[in-house]
Amino acid sequence: MPTRYDHVLTGGTVIDPASGTHDRLDVAINGSTIAAIGPGLAADAARVTSCAGSLVLPGLVEGHTHIFQYVSQVGAPPEEAHLRRGVVAAADAGTAGASTFPAFRKLIVEPVDMRVVSFLNVSVLGLIDFRFGELLNPDTLVADDALETAAANPDVVRGFKIRLSEDVVGEQWETLLKKSLTVAEQAGLPLMVHIGETSEPLPVVLSYLRPGDVVAHCYTGKPHGILDGDTVLPAVLEARDRGVLFDSAHGRSNLSFEIARRAIASGFLPDVLSSDTSARNWRGPVFDLLTSMSKLIALGVPLVEAVTRATVRPAALLGLDAEGYGRLSVGGPAHITVVTETDEVELPDAAGNTIVAPRLEPTLVLHDGGAVEITPWRGLPS
Ligand SMILES: [Zn+2]
């Protein structure tokens, strides 16, 4: 008797925040498409994979990373650090600028087997080398170049990025931020602003931001963060109320467990849960998006909320929801990440503090229905 489905994932706990699904169900796949989600689909399958005891999630969407390999000194390998660790779509956050974007498109966006979009750096140089701030020469912010690149690449450029650290913008932070906002406004795209080492208190920076703009590194332990003691600053809550978004963006130096614990306890969850992976941190302390999720779950973010912020939320922000990313829907693309919880391990934050917590580990990653080779967690003793 012919079977109805090519492949059925059976018995896993399906969590799809986009549809509100959270249940033990089977997921059936035909070719590159999800054919059915429901109970008892295995009888009609040509091939069955048991997912009992595992979580069946939409393929993860990384809202903030650095994957301009070969050109930028901070570029992590896109597939090895992301796809093979459960991420099927990712936004590079400002590693490429207008002058380096053609190389980004040719070397990364086109050849890699995952969906890549970009927050284009407002400096034409982009983030090529951490030692030399890309806006120390403020003339590298060429509005026309940024606008032309965005207009010519609407499939990839989904926003702009400015790193507002003192060693990047020097004294000129205010002029450069205003110019960046004008560019973003003209393009009709969001601006991502990196904080941590900003010279001004956060409320001053927030006062400039528009609904849809993104503040990266919301749990940074550096001065001028979101907290006053145990309390989230009123200006931060006010910014969130008017639609400014907050991205956790772990990074090498911008996740403090202590800040995150206090903020989460007071109910302040990130809008986007991202890793800010780069060549400087993908072998630790960040490792990958699932490890960043594991850390924030251990600090109090409910599992479903963490999944929401690493699937449907960033997919919507990046305009990838229209392509079927960030959700599990019948008739939609079969982008699926199956994960299990490991035994407890020691996990570090950016300052070297540790927590002991279970870790989410990918056991099966499907991109367009095709199984991806998974690489082992890089925190394992070698
Ligand atoms: Zn970053």
Residues whose N, C-alpha, C, O or C-beta is under 5 A from the ligand:
A	BS01	ZN	A93 D276
